[in-house]
Amino acid sequence: MSFQPEAIRAFERAGWQRAASSYGSSFAHATAPFVTPLLDAAEVSAGQHVLDVACGPGDLAAAAAGRGATAQGLDFSAEMVRIARSIHPEVVVTEGDAEDLPYPDGVFDVVLSSFGIHHVPRPELALAECERVLKPRARIAFTVWATPEENIAWSLVFDAIARHGNRSDAQAPPLGGALNQIDQCARALEAAGFVDRSAEIVRSEWLLPNGRALLAALSAGTARMAALLAAQEPSALASVADDIDSQAERFRCDQNLAIPIAAVLARGRKAGD
């Protein structure tokens, strides 16, 4: 299947519309540990005007507001926007497209994105839009999930599907390109015109009671991973669940599993005097 931006956008929007109501109690626990490193990387502080692109339920924007910034959020899922407005009334949240930001040139001190840039059809366009709305010398920082080799929660699932299911069964349009390694993120920032670029792997742990809870969280709170899991035959999915439950036990620490997870944290600065 060829690269089809509109098909990707429709798939992702539908997936996040579905996941919105359960995201906070499921997948948000995986993304939460990376909020503070992301804010620190962008040097978010009081008095700044901050935009959170692909903001989901608005937790990152709210954390920026907690540092004294004036925070805005944008998401293409109407249901995510509704939830963000309800949970975080201190944040102005707009429904819109990351590839066509509805803001004037040069108005933000910081643009952030927490695990959102890789969900847009053309991340290079989204990053170019981020560059456009930033003030000269202003900062961008974003996170994306690292490769499964770095990210054990993902490798547990993909390995189990390889053994018992079919990874090609997912009813999802293919992405235009990967954005899950340090060099890929650095090149994307360079292509968008950012200077002082850097990227690094940031690690954390996802605390879950068992492997089946990992599967449940990914099914309830994601788009692409949920589609992959939903596409498996019921008997295969049962075997996948057993496999994950068994393999994940090596990460048990007292009452919970502490499953290693990893993100690429990338940052840059808009050129200017």
C-alpha positions as CSV (number, residue, x, y, z in Angstrom):
1,M,0.0,0.0,0.0
2,S,1.4,3.4,-1.0
3,F,1.8,6.4,1.4
4,Q,-1.6,8.0,1.7
5,P,-1.6,11.0,4.1
6,E,-5.4,11.4,4.3
7,A,-5.9,7.7,5.0
8,I,-3.3,8.0,7.8
9,R,-5.0,11.1,9.2
10,A,-8.4,9.4,9.2
11,F,-7.1,6.2,10.8
12,E,-5.3,8.1,13.5
13,R,-8.2,10.4,14.3
14,A,-10.6,7.5,14.5
15,G,-8.2,5.6,16.8
16,W,-7.7,8.5,19.2
17,Q,-11.4,9.3,19.2
18,R,-12.0,5.8,20.4
19,A,-9.1,5.7,22.9
20,A,-9.8,9.2,24.4
21,S,-12.1,8.2,27.2
22,S,-9.8,5.4,28.5
23,Y,-6.4,7.0,27.8
24,G,-6.1,8.7,31.2
25,S,-6.6,5.4,33.0
26,S,-4.4,3.3,30.7
27,F,-1.7,4.6,28.4
28,A,-1.2,7.9,30.1
29,H,0.7,6.0,32.8
30,A,3.3,5.2,30.2
31,T,3.8,8.7,29.0
32,A,3.7,10.5,32.3
33,P,7.3,9.8,33.4
34,F,8.5,11.7,30.3
35,V,6.7,15.0,31.0
36,T,9.3,16.5,33.4
37,P,12.2,15.7,31.1
38,L,10.4,17.2,28.2
39,L,9.6,20.4,30.1
40,D,13.2,20.6,31.3
41,A,14.6,20.1,27.8
42,A,12.6,23.0,26.5
43,E,13.4,25.1,29.6
44,V,9.8,25.9,30.2
45,S,9.4,28.6,32.9
46,A,7.0,31.2,34.2
47,G,5.8,33.9,31.8
48,Q,6.4,31.9,28.6
49,H,3.7,31.3,26.0
50,V,3.7,27.5,25.4
51,L,2.0,25.4,22.7
52,D,1.4,21.6,23.2
53,V,0.9,20.0,19.8
54,A,-1.1,16.8,19.7
55,C,-1.9,17.5,23.3
56,G,-4.3,14.6,23.9
57,P,-6.0,15.2,27.3
58,G,-3.8,18.2,28.0
59,D,-1.5,16.8,30.7
60,L,1.7,18.2,29.3
61,A,0.2,21.7,28.7
62,A,-1.2,21.6,32.2
63,A,2.3,20.8,33.6
64,A,3.7,23.7,31.7
65,A,1.0,25.9,33.2
66,G,2.0,24.6,36.6
67,R,5.4,26.1,36.0
68,G,3.8,29.5,35.4
69,A,3.6,29.4,31.6
70,T,0.5,30.4,29.6
71,A,-0.3,27.1,27.9
72,Q,-2.3,26.2,24.9
73,G,-3.0,22.8,23.4
74,L,-4.0,21.5,20.0
75,D,-5.3,18.1,19.0
76,F,-7.2,16.7,16.0
77,S,-9.4,14.5,18.1
78,A,-12.6,16.3,19.1
79,E,-13.1,13.9,22.0
80,M,-9.5,14.5,23.3
81,V,-10.1,18.2,23.0
82,R,-13.4,17.9,25.0
83,I,-11.6,15.9,27.7
84,A,-8.7,18.3,27.9
85,R,-11.0,21.2,28.3
86,S,-12.9,19.4,31.1
87,I,-9.8,18.3,33.0
88,H,-7.6,21.3,32.5
89,P,-9.8,24.5,32.3
90,E,-6.6,26.6,32.8
91,V,-5.4,25.5,29.3
92,V,-6.8,26.9,26.1
93,V,-7.3,23.8,23.9
94,T,-8.1,24.0,20.1
95,E,-9.2,21.3,17.7
96,G,-6.9,21.5,14.7
97,D,-4.3,19.9,12.4
98,A,-0.6,19.8,13.4
99,E,0.3,20.1,9.8
100,D,-1.6,23.4,9.5
101,L,-1.5,25.1,12.9
102,P,-4.2,27.8,13.3
103,Y,-1.8,30.4,14.9
104,P,0.0,33.4,13.5
105,D,3.8,33.4,12.8
106,G,6.2,33.9,15.7
107,V,3.9,33.9,18.7
108,F,5.1,31.1,21.0
109,D,8.2,30.9,23.3
110,V,8.1,27.1,23.3
111,V,6.4,24.3,21.3
112,L,6.2,20.9,22.8
113,S,4.8,17.5,21.7
114,S,4.5,14.5,23.9
115,F,4.4,11.3,21.8
116,G,2.4,13.1,19.1
117,I,4.6,14.1,16.2
118,H,4.9,10.5,14.9
119,H,1.1,10.2,14.6
120,V,0.7,12.9,12.0
121,P,0.9,11.8,8.4
122,R,3.9,14.1,7.6
123,P,6.0,14.9,10.7
124,E,8.2,17.1,8.6
125,L,5.3,19.4,7.8
126,A,4.2,19.5,11.5
127,L,7.7,20.4,12.6
128,A,7.9,23.1,9.9
129,E,4.6,24.5,11.3
130,C,6.1,24.4,14.8
131,E,9.0,26.4,13.5
132,R,6.7,28.9,11.9
133,V,4.7,29.7,15.0
134,L,7.8,30.0,17.3
135,K,9.5,33.4,18.0
136,P,13.1,33.8,16.9
137,R,15.5,31.7,19.0
138,A,12.5,30.0,20.7
139,R,12.6,26.3,21.6
140,I,11.0,23.1,20.5
141,A,11.1,19.7,22.3
142,F,9.3,16.5,21.5
143,T,9.2,12.9,22.5
144,V,8.6,9.8,20.4
145,W,8.8,6.2,21.4
146,A,12.2,4.5,20.8
147,T,12.6,1.3,18.8
148,P,11.3,-1.9,20.3
149,E,15.0,-2.9,20.9
150,E,15.2,0.0,23.4
151,N,11.6,-0.2,24.5
152,I,10.8,-3.5,26.3
153,A,7.1,-2.9,26.6
154,W,6.8,-2.8,22.9
155,S,9.2,-5.7,22.2
156,L,7.2,-8.0,24.6
157,V,4.1,-7.4,22.4
158,F,5.8,-7.6,19.0
159,D,7.7,-10.7,20.0
160,A,4.6,-12.4,21.3
161,I,2.7,-11.6,18.1
162,A,5.6,-12.9,16.0
163,R,5.4,-16.2,17.8
164,H,1.6,-16.6,17.9
165,G,-0.1,-14.1,15.6
166,N,0.6,-12.0,12.5
167,R,2.1,-8.6,12.7
168,S,1.0,-7.8,9.1
169,D,-2.7,-8.2,10.0
170,A,-3.1,-4.7,11.4
171,Q,-5.7,-2.7,9.4
172,A,-3.6,0.4,9.5
173,P,-2.2,2.5,6.6
174,P,1.6,2.5,6.5
175,L,3.4,5.5,7.8
176,G,5.5,7.6,5.5
177,G,8.7,6.9,7.5
178,A,10.0,6.0,10.9
179,L,10.6,8.5,13.6
180,N,11.9,6.4,16.5
181,Q,15.7,6.9,16.5
182,I,18.0,9.7,17.6
183,D,19.3,10.3,14.1
184,Q,15.9,10.3,12.5
185,C,14.6,12.9,15.0
186,A,17.7,15.1,14.5
187,R,17.3,15.0,10.8
188,A,13.7,15.9,11.0
189,L,14.5,19.0,13.2
190,E,17.2,20.0,10.7
191,A,14.8,19.7,7.7
192,A,12.4,22.0,9.5
193,G,15.1,24.6,9.9
194,F,15.9,24.3,13.6
195,V,19.4,24.9,15.0
196,D,21.2,23.8,18.2
197,R,19.6,20.4,17.7
198,S,20.1,17.4,19.9
199,A,18.4,14.1,20.7
200,E,18.8,11.4,23.3
201,I,17.3,8.3,24.7
202,V,15.4,8.8,28.0
203,R,14.4,5.8,30.0
204,S,11.8,5.0,32.6
205,E,9.6,2.1,33.8
206,W,6.0,1.3,33.4
207,L,4.5,-0.1,36.6
208,L,1.8,-2.7,35.9
209,P,0.4,-5.6,37.9
210,N,1.0,-8.2,35.2
211,G,1.6,-8.7,31.5
212,R,-2.1,-8.8,30.8
213,A,-2.5,-5.3,32.2
214,L,0.1,-4.2,29.6
215,L,-2.0,-5.7,26.8
216,A,-5.1,-4.1,28.2
217,A,-3.6,-0.7,28.4
218,L,-2.3,-0.8,24.9
219,S,-5.6,-2.0,23.6
220,A,-7.6,0.7,25.4
221,G,-5.3,3.7,25.2
222,T,-3.5,3.6,21.8
223,A,-4.4,3.8,18.1
224,R,-1.9,1.7,16.1
225,M,-1.0,-0.9,18.7
226,A,-4.7,-1.3,19.5
227,A,-5.4,-1.9,15.8
228,L,-2.7,-4.5,15.6
229,L,-4.0,-6.3,18.6
230,A,-7.6,-6.2,17.5
231,A,-6.6,-7.7,14.1
232,Q,-5.4,-10.9,15.7
233,E,-7.5,-14.0,15.6
234,P,-9.1,-14.6,19.1
235,S,-7.2,-17.8,19.6
236,A,-3.9,-16.2,18.6
237,L,-4.6,-13.2,20.9
238,A,-5.1,-15.5,23.8
239,S,-1.7,-17.1,23.1
240,V,-0.2,-13.6,22.8
241,A,-1.6,-12.7,26.2
242,D,-0.2,-15.8,27.8
243,D,3.2,-15.2,26.2
244,I,3.3,-11.6,27.4
245,D,2.2,-12.5,30.9
246,S,4.9,-15.1,31.1
247,Q,7.8,-13.1,29.6
248,A,7.0,-10.0,31.6
249,E,7.4,-11.7,34.9
250,R,11.1,-11.2,34.8
251,F,10.5,-7.6,35.5
252,R,8.5,-8.2,38.6
253,C,9.4,-6.0,41.6
254,D,7.2,-6.7,44.6
255,Q,3.6,-6.1,43.7
256,N,4.2,-4.7,40.2
257,L,6.1,-5.3,37.1
258,A,8.6,-2.5,36.3
259,I,8.8,-2.8,32.5
260,P,11.5,-0.8,30.9
261,I,10.3,1.8,28.4
262,A,12.3,4.3,26.4
263,A,11.7,7.5,24.4
264,V,13.7,9.7,22.1
265,L,13.7,13.2,23.4
266,A,14.6,15.7,20.7
267,R,15.1,19.4,21.0
268,G,16.1,22.4,18.9
269,R,15.8,26.2,18.6
270,K,14.5,28.4,15.9
271,A,17.2,30.5,14.3
272,G,17.2,34.2,14.8
273,D,19.1,37.2,16.0
